[in-house]
Each structure stands twice: as C-alpha cells, then as structure tokens.
Amino acid sequence: MNVRDAHPVETPDYRLIRRIGASTAASVYAATELSSGRPLAIKIFHRVDAERLAGLERQLQGNAQLAHPNIVRVHGTGRTRDGRLFYAMPVLLGFERMRPDLLGRPLRIAMLLRDLLAGLDDAHHCGVVHGDIKPSNVLFDEQGRALLADFGIARCMTETDGELASPHSDLHDIGMLAYTLLAGASAARQHGAIAPPGPSGLPTLRLPPGTAAWQPWFDKALAGSPDQQFESAQAMADALGTIAGRRHRGSGGAVTTATVRPERIPRWRLRTALPIAAIVVLLGWTGWDYLSEPTVADSMPAVASSETSIVPPAASIEAPALPMAVAQPAAALPGEASSAPPLADRVQALISTADTLRAKGHLFSPPFHNAASKYLAALMLDPGNRFATAGIGATLTALRDRLEKTWRDGRDTTEAARMLQQGDELAKHSDAPSRRVWRKYRGRLAQQVGDALARAARVHDTRKIAMLEPLAKTLRVGSPGEFDLAAAGRAANTQMPGTPETGEHMRDPRGPPLVYVPATGRLPAFAVGQVEVTRADYAAFARATQRSAARCLAAHNPFSRLRHLTWRSPGFTQGGDHPAVCVSWDDAAAYAAWLSKTTGETYRLPSDEQWLRAARGVPKGDPCKLGNVDDVSRGDRLDDDRWSCSDGAEFTAPVGHYARSGVGAFDLYGNVSEWVAGGSVGSRAFRGLSWRDGSHETPLGSRGTADSDVGYTSVGFRVVRVIDPVHPAPVAASSH
C-alpha cells in the first residue's frame, strides 16, 4: 500500500530522493549530501514534545562521537524546515535481507554476534548503552559486517524511562537475538522450550537439538542475577570462541561446518543488493523521467504501528520495485544553513568538476564521481543551465567516439550495449542538436549490426551471433536493416553435417578428457572437462611451472589459519585421483593458461553460464548416490544439516565415481565446489556443492565468492575448451 505524505520535507544540506521506510517513530529517506554528492540515508523523527526532543538530540550528538566499525556512524544531525529532528547515516542493508543466511547456521550467527558485541563493548566503554537491540537495529555493510544502529533512541522516545537500561540489559538482548536465530522463526515465536528453573530461580530457554553446546552460554547470557551474567560484552564474545571450537570440531581435528562459504555472509547477495541501493540514492542520470517531491505527514494514520510493517526503519534500503524518484529542485533553497555556499556557486562547482572529469575520461564512472552525474546534478539545481547542457553534449560526443572504437574492435558487444544505454539516457537531457546527432549515429550503428548479424547467420557463425546479440537487442535491430534476429538464431542453430553429438567424448593431444556441450539458443558450443582437475594433474602443472602453493583455509574456521594448509596437505588424506583443493582462483586460471600452452588450444575456466549448462540434467534420487555431499560418513554428531544417507567418503572422493550430468560430466553434484571465470580480485566466484554441503543447499543455485589468492579445502576447479571458427572441436576420444 502506498502512503502519500501531506507536506514537503526540507532538510538543510541534504536532498531527499524517496522515502524508503517508516515506523510510528520516524521515516527514512534515501538522500544525497549536497556538498559532496555522497549517498546517505536520512532518518526524520515524527513530532515529539520539547523535553523529549531535547533528550533525543543530546543522544544523537553523543552517538556521533562513537566511531567503531560495528556501530552505524551518525554523519550529522539537524532540523527540518518544520522543526523535526533528523540525522544522516550510511546506506546499509537491513536485517531481513540477511536473515535467511543466518537462521540455524551457528558459525554465521557467531560471527554476527561477535560483530555486535565488539560494537557494544566500545560503546559501553564510552558510557553509552543501547537499550533496544533487536533485528531492525542490526544492519549490514557490503562485506557482510554487522553494525548496530540507534543507540539510546528507544529510551528517549518512550513516555517514561521505565526500567533503566544497562550494559547487562544489552547483553541480555544479544542473547535473545541469538536464540531467535539458532532456534528458528517458529521456535522464537513460541519462546522455545521452558526448562526447570535455573540457579537464578527463573526458567531458562532450551535450545533445539544440534545446538546444545550453546546452552551454557545462553544460561549465562539470560541469567537473572548480575553475578551469574557475563561481566562485559568482551567476555561474552570471548565465550563464543570456545563454543565454536567445541561445537564444530570433527574427526581428524579438522574444524567443520554444516555449510561452506568462504564469506561471513555470501558476498554475491551483498554485491547485488548494495549497488542497487546506491543507484536509488544517486543523483544520477538514470530514471530522471520519474520526478516527484518527497513529503511526509505530520501524523501518519495510514502507517501500521509495527515498526517493521513497511520497511525496517533504520538505514535499510532494499531494491526498489518502482523507478527511482528524484527530488525536483526549487528555484531557490530558502533557509539553508548560513555555512552553505549560494546556489549559483554550487552549480558552478558541479560543472567545473564535471568538465575536469570529462577531460580525464571519467564519463560514467566511478560511481557518484563522474562527468554525467555531475552535469545532471547541476541541471537538477538549475534547470536549463546552458553550460551543463553543453557539457552533456560534449559527453555524448566522447561517448560516441568510445562506443565506435569498442564496436570496431569486434569483441563481445556487452560493453558496447551498456554504453549505448548510457547514451540513450543522457541524450534525454541534452539540447536538440545533440539529440539529433545521437539518433543519427544510433540508426547508422543499427544498420551495421543488422548487416553483421545477417552475414553471421548465412554462415552459421553461432559465436558471432552470440557476440552481437547484446548490442542488437539494445538497438532493437529489425527495422533499420529489415533483419529478423529470431530467424538468424534459428538458422545459426541448425546442426551442420559433422557437428559432434551432445556429450561426445573428445580430447586434444596432451589435454584432459572432455565432453561436448552443444550450442543452445545463441550461446556457442564448448567442451568441458569430464572430471575436475585432479591432484595428480595439478602436481604436474606445479612441477612444470614451479608455482608456489597458495594460502589455504577451511571455510568459517578461523583456526585453520594456524594450520598452514596447502594443496599438498589439505588436512585430510587424498589420492592422485581426488580433485585438487586448496587451489586459489589465481592458481586455477594459471593452470588453464599452462594447459593452453601445452596443448596449443585455448582452455579457460568456465563462465557461470557454461558451468550451469554443463551441470544441468543430473538425475533425481538419493543424494549420496548422486554425489559426495555432507552425510553421515562425516561422523559429526552435532551436524544438523547433513543428509541421513552415506556416500562413503568423509572428505573428497576420487573423481568420476558418482552420477553424470546431462552432457556426461562427472561430479557437478558434490565433491568440491568449482571456481568459475569473471569477478574481481576480491570477489571470485565458485559454483556447486562440495563434500561439506548439506541438505539445505541447492545444486545449481549454490554460488559463493572469495578472494582470488586464497584456496579452500572444499573448492577445486575444472576447465573448458573453447570451440569456435578459429578453434575447431577436438577429435573424438575414440579416434585419438
């Protein structure tokens, strides 16, 4: 339900973009700081009496002095034009987005609690008590780090102080938060099983099976007597380390978990969600067709009383369902703080900065500091400014030259399509001559792309068609050259005489055994390793190249850093026919490059799309017959996420011993997760289940990320062989 506000909101030094959440106490807006263009969230409190307002303002000013990585930073406080109090904070993710990745996962929960307790310990040493720790006051940054928001706010907003909050009440709240996560949503609603009274005379919450190691920690966290409670947040955090070491130690001394991800919380979720949030906040160049003035009512009768009924009220920004709404500028900004520069100076500063960025080639990146966003921000403050409009025209010219070069280079047109979309949006804000030039160039490019697609279809060049498709779709090729993209795809997918069959075994001289994966739609064919790269394969590469072993970790096991694990010694016994583990993404990419040089053909790590195509078609049935997964063979009695069957392997298993995928590749269900191509140095992806993944994991949907120079005891890799007009398919294995 949409709730429309009655009166405009004006905040000095910040421009509000759209409301993203509300509660009975406050509303939260996406905003930008006018002086820097930095994206922020602004929390505006509803009207309160003068005494409570003064206390709230003092609390916020005190919170602004807290500086800790696990405490949400108060960037500034102020009053709206109608006298309401507000404060600015970073753009962060709300607790509900992370809850599914925490429920019932003890090590992740322990990481979350350590983060919160670290922030609490610092605040308590500064004499600040939170007083209202609950999920809506727990936020997350891009690295998955948990932060506490709104220290002391709830106490300031209540009619009476009631029972005075203390450090021990904060620790009690942490214990209750942990219980809801470990026990699960249903148990939390029922407040758990009630055990006989404890030493304090009060009944204690009992944890569900599989988390018994936590019970002493909970008894102390929730004890009624101060002398039985934890002395401090630091002591409470230290006790968590003892639990983790006892709860997850499996056979052979290796620390194990029910699920494996080298991140504290899967980074792919965060890297997807946070950029979306930032785009909503950015005074950028997309979605400017949707302009509205953010407003808020003095009273909000249409808003439900539950604080989480709309959006968690802290600085939580979820992906919007509607286009971004940007605040329409007024002709003047009356009543701004006296320290703020005049409007004309701000506009001129934005244009000067944009000119400099354009000269340096920063047309659309980096985010929040590029020529396009600065010119458009200037136009928002001063609609029709001729210098900003001229700058946009010059940016379009520079973009057109860059796009033409990218197109002529003949590489994958995904980047060219993205540049074209940028130009289309920017052209909406240029002057008429610049728009005409852009449309003329666009038409000429559409004709060229259509002709190229027609030529590729005539010779069944599926690789070329796949390369051209992103740009062709963006240009809506069809009318300029009277070219039918769908027909070209059908023609390209017509099987030519001599084309290998799906799953046909192939092999290059001195190369690994491969299976053929045919073209599908407009995606080209390739050959994929029939099995994962084995320990023996990797040893040959290491000897030939003298490559040193990468640092290796066991996921979610901080103690593994002390064990000096490597691919030669991963902490468990392996044979030469087991998949190589403790191999970093950098190692895997180097192996593919070495294999290419050795065979004279082109080998790479599979892309996400190639891995999924190779993995589809695994039969249904007993998971322990389909692959090597987390099951009873691991012997961990406290593991509550394992399958009840046995696959016969406690750790890795020899390759090729379980079910095949639809194209005939082994071990795409279980054994080890596998590195895939793409990503960045700090965020390399891997896919699939491993010997440590249990019943809650989905085979094709399982994906995580990690640093490129670190290996893991449960991550290996396989290679793909490029097949295209320049690289013909390998010979069939039977004739080799």
Secondary structure, 3 states (H helix, E strand, C coil): CCCCCCEECCECCEEEEEEEEECCCEEEEEEEECCCCCEEEEEEECCCCHHHHHHHHHHHHHHCCCCCCCECCCCEEEECCCCCEEEEECCEEEHHHHHHHCCCCHHHHHHHHHHHHHHHHHHHHCCCCCCCCCHHHEEECCCCCEEECCCCHHHHHCCCCCCCCCHHHHHHHHHHHHHHHHHCHHHHHCCCEEEEECCCCCEEEECCCCCHHHHHHHHHHCCCCHHHCCCCHHHHHHHHHHHHHHHCECHHHCECCCCCCCCCCCHHHHHHHHHHHHHHHCCCCCCCCCECCCEECCCCCCCCCCCCCCECCCCECCCCCCCCCECCCCCCCCCCCCCCCCHHHHHHHHHHHHHHHHHCCCCCCCCCCCHHHHHHHHHHHCCCCHHHHHHHHHHHHHHHHHHHHHHHHCCCCHHHHHHHHHHHHHHCCCCHHHHHHHHHHHHHHHHHHHHHHHHHHHCCCHHHHHHHHHHHHHHCCCCCCCCCHHHHHHHHCCCCCCCCCCCCEEECCCCCCEEEECCECCECCEEEECCCCEHHHHHHHHHHHCCCCCEEECCCCHHHHHCCECCCCCCCCCCCCCECCCCCHHHHHHHHHHHHHHHCCCEECCCHHHHHHHHCCCCCCCHHHHCCCCCHHHCCCCCCCCCCCCCCCCCCCCCCCCCECCCCCECCCCCCEEECCCCECCEEEEECCCCCCCCCCCCCCCEEEECCCEEECCEECCCEEECCCCCCCCEEHHHC
